[in-house]
């Protein structure tokens, strides 16, 4: 049964296959509890709410006897950090440059799970990221790789660019040997992080992570992180891309996981005028769509403020009147980065009646240096 499943997994596009025991998470479960207790999950309250189920697969599904872990490669064909110096253009995380991987991977998992059910009359459940499953520790237990110092899975064969999926089954399958750690003394992933999101090797503070700030957080981006974010408008790949094990990585073979040309380094200006319908049209079928237009424009405005491009000032000014307070607040910061003192003072006077407290605070923060002296 195992040999048949492994062969079919490869035919379906998975590059790694392994089996973990559902009761072997011990140390990983404790690390998760510490992560939550320290508040490093930020506003992701669902991590605390689902902690017990996440820490123990048998709490999630008591009938599970084996966990089949699979990996699908989504490697880029160029270093994704190449666009970071193109300040008037956007950098989108590699995983979000085409179709939503949940749909791609889950469809393949269902095919494989159906085959398993037919072979052994076994019960099956499939999971891709959205359920309370500790995919990375389970993948390490199944021998697919190890959790590197950046806490993501690393494979000696495929590097860091792996989507993970799980099949829980009632079938009794022999577990694989867990992969050992091959990070050694390397600190590349830790040292490259723009926001110092790693308190220590193998630990991450989600509240400082650019992926959390631009995707999960629904609040204004804290001021201390705005400049380090640069032109990253959805996620961050720096720690993944820095890993030396990527020398063995290959570009994704699945067409739906290869980058769309228009999302490789899109001009920031092309996004600043998007209304909700336009946003949905551009990102139809993309994971970017899930954060919604307002959070997306918040991110684009931070990148625009970091661009140094005066050509972006007018479209940023137009968003000072946006219906969304989140967008207006980000627009204030962007304008304060791009406008001269005279223009900023004039805009502050024009928008002095802002009723939303958060946006009012943004104006005070942005204009303090300008109001302290007469415009030149």
C-alpha positions as a LaTeX table, in Angstrom:
\begin{tabular}{lrrr}
\hline
Residue & $x$ (\AA) & $y$ (\AA) & $z$ (\AA) \\
\hline
Unk1 & 0.00 & 0.00 & 0.00 \\
Unk2 & 2.76 & 2.43 & 0.95 \\
Unk3 & 4.69 & 1.81 & $-2.27$ \\
Unk4 & 1.58 & 2.38 & $-4.37$ \\
Unk5 & 0.75 & 5.59 & $-2.54$ \\
Unk6 & 4.30 & 6.95 & $-2.85$ \\
Unk7 & 4.31 & 6.29 & $-6.60$ \\
Unk8 & 0.91 & 7.92 & $-7.06$ \\
Unk9 & 1.97 & 10.90 & $-4.96$ \\
Unk10 & 4.91 & 11.46 & $-7.29$ \\
Unk11 & 2.66 & 11.17 & $-10.32$ \\
Unk12 & 0.39 & 13.82 & $-8.80$ \\
Unk13 & 3.27 & 16.29 & $-8.52$ \\
Unk14 & 4.37 & 15.81 & $-4.92$ \\
Unk15 & 8.14 & 15.82 & $-4.48$ \\
Unk16 & 8.23 & 14.25 & $-1.02$ \\
Unk17 & 6.15 & 11.62 & 0.80 \\
Unk18 & 6.44 & 10.37 & 4.36 \\
Unk19 & 4.49 & 9.06 & 7.33 \\
Unk20 & 4.40 & 10.32 & 10.91 \\
Unk21 & 2.83 & 8.86 & 14.02 \\
Unk22 & $-0.03$ & 11.06 & 15.26 \\
Unk23 & 1.16 & 10.92 & 18.88 \\
Unk24 & 4.79 & 12.00 & 18.31 \\
Unk25 & 4.51 & 15.79 & 18.47 \\
Unk26 & 5.59 & 16.12 & 22.13 \\
Unk27 & 8.39 & 18.73 & 21.99 \\
Unk28 & 6.84 & 20.58 & 19.04 \\
Unk29 & 3.55 & 20.86 & 20.89 \\
Unk30 & 5.32 & 22.39 & 23.87 \\
Unk31 & 7.09 & 24.92 & 21.62 \\
Unk32 & 3.70 & 25.92 & 20.25 \\
Unk33 & 2.32 & 26.43 & 23.76 \\
Unk34 & 5.30 & 28.63 & 24.64 \\
Unk35 & 4.82 & 30.63 & 21.43 \\
Unk36 & 1.20 & 31.36 & 22.36 \\
Unk37 & 1.95 & 32.02 & 26.04 \\
Unk38 & 4.51 & 34.64 & 25.02 \\
Unk39 & 1.90 & 36.34 & 22.84 \\
Unk40 & 3.99 & 35.89 & 19.70 \\
Unk41 & 0.91 & 34.91 & 17.72 \\
Unk42 & $-0.26$ & 38.54 & 17.87 \\
Unk43 & $-3.86$ & 38.97 & 16.74 \\
Unk44 & $-4.13$ & 35.40 & 15.41 \\
Unk45 & $-6.47$ & 34.42 & 18.24 \\
Unk46 & $-7.40$ & 31.21 & 16.46 \\
Unk47 & $-3.96$ & 29.82 & 17.37 \\
Unk48 & $-4.82$ & 30.02 & 21.06 \\
Unk49 & $-8.39$ & 28.84 & 20.53 \\
Unk50 & $-7.29$ & 25.71 & 18.63 \\
Unk51 & $-4.14$ & 25.01 & 20.64 \\
Unk52 & $-5.18$ & 21.60 & 21.99 \\
Unk53 & $-6.33$ & 20.30 & 18.60 \\
Unk54 & $-3.24$ & 21.65 & 16.88 \\
Unk55 & $-0.90$ & 20.09 & 19.44 \\
Unk56 & $-2.44$ & 16.62 & 19.17 \\
Unk57 & $-3.82$ & 15.16 & 15.90 \\
Unk58 & $-5.82$ & 12.63 & 17.89 \\
Unk59 & $-7.69$ & 15.46 & 19.59 \\
Unk60 & $-8.56$ & 16.82 & 16.15 \\
Unk61 & $-9.64$ & 13.34 & 14.96 \\
Unk62 & $-9.56$ & 10.51 & 17.54 \\
Unk63 & $-9.65$ & 7.78 & 14.86 \\
Unk64 & $-6.40$ & 8.82 & 13.18 \\
Unk65 & $-3.67$ & 6.17 & 13.24 \\
Unk66 & $-1.21$ & 7.57 & 10.71 \\
Unk67 & $-0.45$ & 10.98 & 9.23 \\
Unk68 & 0.79 & 11.02 & 5.64 \\
Unk69 & 2.75 & 14.20 & 4.92 \\
Unk70 & 3.37 & 15.43 & 1.40 \\
Unk71 & 5.28 & 18.33 & $-0.12$ \\
Unk72 & 4.83 & 20.14 & $-3.43$ \\
Unk73 & 7.58 & 22.36 & $-4.82$ \\
Unk74 & 6.83 & 25.99 & $-5.63$ \\
Unk75 & 10.38 & 27.19 & $-6.17$ \\
Unk76 & 10.90 & 30.47 & $-8.09$ \\
Unk77 & 13.04 & 30.61 & $-11.21$ \\
Unk78 & 14.83 & 33.76 & $-9.96$ \\
Unk79 & 15.84 & 35.05 & $-6.52$ \\
Unk80 & 12.67 & 36.78 & $-5.23$ \\
Unk81 & 14.80 & 39.41 & $-3.50$ \\
Unk82 & 15.82 & 40.82 & $-6.88$ \\
Unk83 & 12.82 & 43.19 & $-6.89$ \\
Unk84 & 13.52 & 44.71 & $-3.48$ \\
Unk85 & 15.73 & 47.43 & $-4.98$ \\
Unk86 & 13.07 & 48.42 & $-7.54$ \\
Unk87 & 11.45 & 50.83 & $-5.12$ \\
Unk88 & 8.62 & 51.99 & $-7.39$ \\
Unk89 & 7.57 & 48.39 & $-7.96$ \\
Unk90 & 5.96 & 45.84 & $-5.68$ \\
Unk91 & 7.40 & 42.64 & $-4.26$ \\
Unk92 & 4.82 & 39.89 & $-3.71$ \\
Unk93 & 5.74 & 36.69 & $-1.89$ \\
Unk94 & 6.59 & 33.84 & $-4.28$ \\
Unk95 & 3.74 & 31.64 & $-3.06$ \\
Unk96 & 1.15 & 34.28 & $-3.95$ \\
Unk97 & 2.22 & 35.09 & $-7.51$ \\
Unk98 & $-0.31$ & 32.77 & $-9.12$ \\
Unk99 & $-3.15$ & 30.48 & $-8.07$ \\
Unk100 & $-4.07$ & 29.85 & $-4.45$ \\
Unk101 & $-1.99$ & 26.85 & $-3.41$ \\
Unk102 & $-4.75$ & 25.62 & $-1.10$ \\
Unk103 & $-6.87$ & 24.77 & $-4.14$ \\
Unk104 & $-4.01$ & 23.17 & $-6.08$ \\
Unk105 & $-2.61$ & 21.05 & $-3.24$ \\
Unk106 & $-5.96$ & 20.08 & $-1.75$ \\
Unk107 & $-7.24$ & 18.78 & $-5.08$ \\
Unk108 & $-4.21$ & 16.50 & $-5.42$ \\
Unk109 & $-4.51$ & 15.37 & $-1.80$ \\
Unk110 & $-8.11$ & 14.36 & $-2.34$ \\
Unk111 & $-7.08$ & 12.24 & $-5.33$ \\
Unk112 & $-4.42$ & 10.47 & $-3.29$ \\
Unk113 & $-6.71$ & 10.07 & $-0.28$ \\
Unk114 & $-9.35$ & 8.51 & $-2.51$ \\
Unk115 & $-6.80$ & 6.01 & $-3.74$ \\
Unk116 & $-5.82$ & 5.17 & $-0.16$ \\
Unk117 & $-9.45$ & 4.68 & 0.83 \\
Unk118 & $-10.00$ & 2.31 & $-2.09$ \\
Unk119 & $-6.88$ & 0.27 & $-1.32$ \\
Unk120 & $-7.53$ & $-0.41$ & 2.32 \\
Unk121 & $-11.09$ & 0.67 & 3.09 \\
Unk122 & $-9.48$ & 3.24 & 5.39 \\
Unk123 & $-10.98$ & 6.45 & 6.68 \\
Unk124 & $-9.26$ & 9.60 & 5.45 \\
Unk125 & $-9.27$ & 13.37 & 6.04 \\
Unk126 & $-7.18$ & 15.88 & 4.09 \\
Unk127 & $-5.76$ & 19.17 & 5.39 \\
Unk128 & $-3.92$ & 22.06 & 3.75 \\
Unk129 & $-2.91$ & 24.84 & 6.13 \\
Unk130 & $-6.40$ & 26.07 & 7.04 \\
Unk131 & $-7.09$ & 23.39 & 9.71 \\
Unk132 & $-5.40$ & 23.25 & 13.15 \\
Unk133 & $-2.58$ & 20.92 & 12.06 \\
Unk134 & 1.13 & 21.35 & 12.83 \\
Unk135 & 2.26 & 20.63 & 9.28 \\
Unk136 & 5.92 & 21.56 & 9.66 \\
Unk137 & 6.71 & 19.44 & 12.75 \\
Unk138 & 4.72 & 16.54 & 11.30 \\
Unk139 & 6.61 & 16.85 & 8.01 \\
Unk140 & 9.90 & 16.76 & 9.93 \\
Unk141 & 8.76 & 13.66 & 11.82 \\
Unk142 & 7.82 & 12.07 & 8.49 \\
Unk143 & 11.36 & 12.66 & 7.18 \\
Unk144 & 10.50 & 15.33 & 4.59 \\
Unk145 & 12.98 & 17.80 & 6.05 \\
Unk146 & 13.71 & 19.65 & 9.27 \\
Unk147 & 12.52 & 22.91 & 10.77 \\
Unk148 & 15.31 & 25.38 & 10.20 \\
Unk149 & 16.33 & 28.29 & 12.38 \\
Unk150 & 13.66 & 30.37 & 10.59 \\
Unk151 & 11.09 & 27.74 & 11.79 \\
Unk152 & 10.16 & 26.76 & 8.22 \\
Unk153 & 10.75 & 23.33 & 6.73 \\
Unk154 & 14.04 & 22.81 & 4.88 \\
Unk155 & 14.82 & 19.87 & 2.61 \\
Unk156 & 18.29 & 18.80 & 1.48 \\
Unk157 & 16.77 & 17.88 & $-1.88$ \\
Unk158 & 14.38 & 20.78 & $-2.43$ \\
Unk159 & 15.45 & 23.68 & $-0.23$ \\
Unk160 & 12.81 & 25.87 & 1.45 \\
Unk161 & 10.17 & 26.22 & $-1.28$ \\
Unk162 & 7.65 & 23.59 & $-0.24$ \\
Unk163 & 3.88 & 23.58 & 0.23 \\
Unk164 & 2.78 & 20.97 & 2.77 \\
Unk165 & $-0.36$ & 18.88 & 2.92 \\
Unk166 & $-1.55$ & 16.16 & 5.28 \\
Unk167 & $-3.72$ & 13.07 & 4.95 \\
Unk168 & $-5.00$ & 11.76 & 8.27 \\
Unk169 & $-5.97$ & 8.10 & 7.98 \\
Unk170 & $-7.23$ & 5.22 & 10.07 \\
Unk171 & $-4.81$ & 2.93 & 8.21 \\
Unk172 & $-1.82$ & 1.67 & 10.20 \\
Unk173 & 1.31 & 2.70 & 8.30 \\
Unk174 & 4.92 & 2.41 & 9.44 \\
Unk175 & 6.25 & 5.84 & 10.44 \\
Unk176 & 9.36 & 7.18 & 8.76 \\
Unk177 & 12.51 & 8.22 & 10.58 \\
Unk178 & 12.49 & 11.91 & 11.47 \\
Unk179 & 14.95 & 14.09 & 9.56 \\
Unk180 & 17.89 & 15.49 & 11.52 \\
Unk181 & 18.83 & 19.16 & 11.66 \\
Unk182 & 21.37 & 20.28 & 9.05 \\
Unk183 & 21.52 & 24.02 & 9.80 \\
Unk184 & 24.85 & 23.80 & 11.60 \\
Unk185 & 26.28 & 27.19 & 12.52 \\
Unk186 & 24.57 & 29.02 & 9.64 \\
Unk187 & 22.63 & 32.16 & 10.55 \\
Unk188 & 21.76 & 33.41 & 7.06 \\
Unk189 & 17.99 & 33.32 & 7.58 \\
Unk190 & 18.20 & 35.04 & 10.97 \\
Unk191 & 20.55 & 37.81 & 9.92 \\
Unk192 & 18.66 & 38.74 & 6.73 \\
Unk193 & 15.32 & 39.46 & 8.46 \\
Unk194 & 14.48 & 43.17 & 7.98 \\
Unk195 & 12.45 & 43.42 & 11.20 \\
Unk196 & 14.45 & 41.16 & 13.56 \\
Unk197 & 11.56 & 38.74 & 13.90 \\
Unk198 & 13.70 & 35.94 & 15.36 \\
Unk199 & 14.32 & 36.33 & 19.13 \\
Unk200 & 16.59 & 33.26 & 18.93 \\
Unk201 & 17.33 & 30.46 & 16.46 \\
Unk202 & 14.24 & 28.26 & 15.94 \\
Unk203 & 11.96 & 30.93 & 17.44 \\
Unk204 & 9.84 & 33.54 & 15.68 \\
Unk205 & 7.86 & 36.48 & 16.99 \\
Unk206 & 4.97 & 36.72 & 14.57 \\
Unk207 & 4.23 & 40.29 & 15.63 \\
Unk208 & 7.47 & 41.42 & 13.99 \\
Unk209 & 7.23 & 39.26 & 10.87 \\
Unk210 & 6.48 & 41.07 & 7.61 \\
Unk211 & 4.25 & 38.21 & 6.48 \\
Unk212 & 2.15 & 38.64 & 9.61 \\
Unk213 & 2.11 & 42.44 & 9.34 \\
Unk214 & 1.05 & 42.50 & 5.67 \\
Unk215 & $-1.27$ & 39.47 & 5.63 \\
Unk216 & $-2.63$ & 38.47 & 9.03 \\
Unk217 & $-2.78$ & 41.80 & 10.85 \\
Unk218 & $-5.88$ & 43.90 & 10.26 \\
Unk219 & $-4.47$ & 46.95 & 12.05 \\
Unk220 & $-2.33$ & 49.82 & 10.83 \\
Unk221 & 1.26 & 48.69 & 10.42 \\
Unk222 & 3.32 & 49.90 & 13.41 \\
Unk223 & 5.54 & 52.85 & 12.53 \\
Unk224 & 8.77 & 51.06 & 13.50 \\
Unk225 & 8.22 & 48.47 & 10.76 \\
Unk226 & 7.12 & 50.71 & 7.90 \\
Unk227 & 10.55 & 51.57 & 6.51 \\
Unk228 & 11.96 & 48.02 & 6.94 \\
Unk229 & 9.01 & 46.67 & 4.95 \\
Unk230 & 10.32 & 48.45 & 1.87 \\
Unk231 & 8.28 & 47.46 & $-1.18$ \\
Unk232 & 6.97 & 44.15 & 0.18 \\
Unk233 & 3.21 & 44.43 & $-0.26$ \\
Unk234 & 2.23 & 40.83 & 0.50 \\
Unk235 & 4.41 & 38.58 & 2.60 \\
Unk236 & 8.18 & 38.25 & 2.72 \\
Unk237 & 10.58 & 35.60 & 1.38 \\
Unk238 & 13.88 & 36.89 & 2.73 \\
Unk239 & 14.53 & 34.16 & 5.30 \\
Unk240 & 13.53 & 31.42 & 2.86 \\
Unk241 & 15.57 & 32.83 & $-0.02$ \\
Unk242 & 18.69 & 33.22 & 2.15 \\
Unk243 & 18.91 & 29.51 & 2.98 \\
Unk244 & 22.00 & 27.88 & 1.40 \\
Unk245 & 20.10 & 24.62 & 0.92 \\
Unk246 & 18.21 & 26.35 & $-1.90$ \\
Unk247 & 21.16 & 25.56 & $-4.14$ \\
Unk248 & 19.39 & 22.24 & $-4.65$ \\
Unk249 & 15.98 & 23.81 & $-5.27$ \\
Unk250 & 14.33 & 23.78 & $-8.68$ \\
Unk251 & 11.63 & 25.94 & $-10.22$ \\
Unk252 & 8.03 & 24.81 & $-9.78$ \\
Unk253 & 6.86 & 22.40 & $-12.46$ \\
Unk254 & 3.16 & 22.94 & $-11.77$ \\
Unk255 & 2.05 & 25.75 & $-14.09$ \\
Unk256 & $-0.50$ & 27.11 & $-11.62$ \\
Unk257 & 2.28 & 27.61 & $-9.06$ \\
Unk258 & 4.63 & 29.41 & $-11.45$ \\
Unk259 & 4.59 & 33.19 & $-11.21$ \\
Unk260 & 2.23 & 35.24 & $-13.36$ \\
Unk261 & 4.26 & 37.69 & $-15.40$ \\
Unk262 & 2.16 & 40.64 & $-14.22$ \\
Unk263 & 2.88 & 39.82 & $-10.56$ \\
Unk264 & 6.66 & 39.49 & $-10.87$ \\
Unk265 & 7.44 & 43.19 & $-10.23$ \\
Unk266 & 4.23 & 45.17 & $-10.81$ \\
Unk267 & 4.35 & 48.99 & $-10.67$ \\
Unk268 & 3.00 & 50.31 & $-7.38$ \\
Unk269 & 1.06 & 52.96 & $-9.29$ \\
Unk270 & $-1.02$ & 50.27 & $-11.01$ \\
Unk271 & $-2.48$ & 49.26 & $-7.63$ \\
Unk272 & $-3.12$ & 52.65 & $-6.03$ \\
Unk273 & $-6.31$ & 53.33 & $-7.99$ \\
Unk274 & $-7.93$ & 49.92 & $-7.37$ \\
Unk275 & $-11.46$ & 49.89 & $-6.05$ \\
Unk276 & $-12.91$ & 46.71 & $-4.58$ \\
Unk277 & $-14.10$ & 45.34 & $-7.93$ \\
Unk278 & $-10.76$ & 46.09 & $-9.56$ \\
Unk279 & $-8.87$ & 44.44 & $-6.72$ \\
Unk280 & $-10.99$ & 41.30 & $-6.98$ \\
Unk281 & $-10.51$ & 41.17 & $-10.74$ \\
Unk282 & $-6.72$ & 41.46 & $-10.57$ \\
Unk283 & $-6.36$ & 38.87 & $-7.83$ \\
Unk284 & $-9.10$ & 36.43 & $-8.78$ \\
Unk285 & $-7.95$ & 32.95 & $-7.73$ \\
Unk286 & $-4.93$ & 34.38 & $-5.90$ \\
Unk287 & $-4.21$ & 34.08 & $-2.17$ \\
Unk288 & $-3.79$ & 37.88 & $-2.14$ \\
Unk289 & $-7.54$ & 38.21 & $-2.54$ \\
Unk290 & $-8.18$ & 36.94 & 0.97 \\
Unk291 & $-6.82$ & 40.05 & 2.72 \\
Unk292 & $-9.28$ & 42.30 & 0.92 \\
Unk293 & $-8.78$ & 45.58 & $-0.90$ \\
Unk294 & $-8.34$ & 47.80 & 2.20 \\
Unk295 & $-5.50$ & 45.82 & 3.78 \\
Unk296 & $-3.91$ & 45.42 & 0.37 \\
Unk297 & $-3.94$ & 49.18 & $-0.24$ \\
Unk298 & $-2.58$ & 49.76 & 3.29 \\
Unk299 & 0.44 & 47.66 & 2.24 \\
Unk300 & 0.79 & 49.34 & $-1.17$ \\
Unk301 & 0.74 & 52.78 & 0.45 \\
Unk302 & 3.53 & 51.81 & 2.85 \\
Unk303 & 5.57 & 50.68 & $-0.16$ \\
Unk304 & 4.71 & 53.90 & $-2.01$ \\
Unk305 & 5.93 & 55.94 & 0.96 \\
Unk306 & 9.21 & 54.03 & 0.84 \\
Unk307 & 9.58 & 54.47 & $-2.92$ \\
Unk308 & 10.93 & 58.02 & $-2.92$ \\
Unk309 & 8.98 & 58.53 & $-6.15$ \\
Unk310 & 7.24 & 61.90 & $-6.46$ \\
Unk311 & 5.21 & 60.39 & $-9.30$ \\
Unk312 & 3.31 & 58.42 & $-6.64$ \\
Unk313 & 2.41 & 61.48 & $-4.55$ \\
Unk314 & $-0.78$ & 62.37 & $-6.44$ \\
Unk315 & $-2.34$ & 58.87 & $-6.31$ \\
Unk316 & $-1.43$ & 58.66 & $-2.62$ \\
Unk317 & $-3.05$ & 62.05 & $-1.97$ \\
Unk318 & $-6.22$ & 60.83 & $-3.69$ \\
Unk319 & $-6.49$ & 58.07 & $-1.08$ \\
Unk320 & $-6.57$ & 60.58 & 1.77 \\
Unk321 & $-10.32$ & 60.69 & 1.10 \\
Unk322 & $-10.80$ & 56.92 & 0.84 \\
Unk323 & $-13.85$ & 55.51 & 2.69 \\
Unk324 & $-11.61$ & 53.15 & 4.69 \\
Unk325 & $-9.87$ & 54.61 & 7.77 \\
Unk326 & $-7.17$ & 51.95 & 7.37 \\
Unk327 & $-6.42$ & 53.20 & 3.86 \\
Unk328 & $-6.62$ & 56.89 & 4.85 \\
Unk329 & $-4.17$ & 56.36 & 7.70 \\
Unk330 & $-1.64$ & 54.62 & 5.47 \\
Unk331 & $-2.11$ & 57.34 & 2.85 \\
Unk332 & $-1.20$ & 59.99 & 5.44 \\
Unk333 & 2.10 & 58.23 & 6.11 \\
Unk334 & 2.86 & 57.75 & 2.41 \\
Unk335 & 2.16 & 61.40 & 1.66 \\
Unk336 & 4.32 & 62.50 & 4.59 \\
Unk337 & 7.22 & 60.53 & 3.09 \\
Unk338 & 6.78 & 61.97 & $-0.42$ \\
Unk339 & 5.51 & 65.55 & $-0.04$ \\
Unk340 & 7.58 & 68.61 & 0.75 \\
Unk341 & 6.97 & 70.58 & 3.96 \\
Unk342 & 4.74 & 73.19 & 2.31 \\
Unk343 & 2.50 & 70.63 & 0.65 \\
Unk344 & 2.24 & 68.54 & 3.79 \\
Unk345 & 1.23 & 71.55 & 5.89 \\
Unk346 & $-1.46$ & 72.46 & 3.35 \\
Unk347 & $-2.84$ & 68.92 & 3.35 \\
Unk348 & $-2.85$ & 68.86 & 7.16 \\
Unk349 & $-5.00$ & 71.99 & 7.20 \\
Unk350 & $-7.32$ & 70.58 & 4.56 \\
Unk351 & $-7.86$ & 67.36 & 6.51 \\
Unk352 & $-7.93$ & 68.87 & 9.99 \\
Unk353 & $-11.50$ & 67.69 & 10.51 \\
Unk354 & $-10.64$ & 63.98 & 10.34 \\
Unk355 & $-12.98$ & 62.25 & 12.80 \\
Unk356 & $-11.33$ & 58.82 & 13.01 \\
Unk357 & $-8.90$ & 58.88 & 15.95 \\
Unk358 & $-6.41$ & 56.54 & 14.31 \\
Unk359 & $-6.21$ & 58.69 & 11.19 \\
Unk360 & $-5.98$ & 61.85 & 13.31 \\
Unk361 & $-3.03$ & 60.32 & 15.14 \\
Unk362 & $-1.39$ & 59.57 & 11.80 \\
Unk363 & $-1.71$ & 63.23 & 10.83 \\
Unk364 & $-0.20$ & 64.39 & 14.12 \\
Unk365 & 2.68 & 61.96 & 13.71 \\
Unk366 & 3.28 & 62.90 & 10.09 \\
Unk367 & 3.00 & 66.64 & 10.49 \\
Unk368 & 4.79 & 67.28 & 13.77 \\
Unk369 & 8.08 & 68.18 & 12.05 \\
Unk370 & 6.30 & 70.36 & 9.47 \\
Unk371 & 4.10 & 72.23 & 11.93 \\
Unk372 & 7.04 & 72.96 & 14.22 \\
Unk373 & 8.27 & 75.57 & 11.77 \\
Unk374 & 6.92 & 77.77 & 9.02 \\
Unk375 & 7.07 & 76.19 & 5.55 \\
Unk376 & 10.11 & 77.39 & 3.63 \\
\hline
\end{tabular}
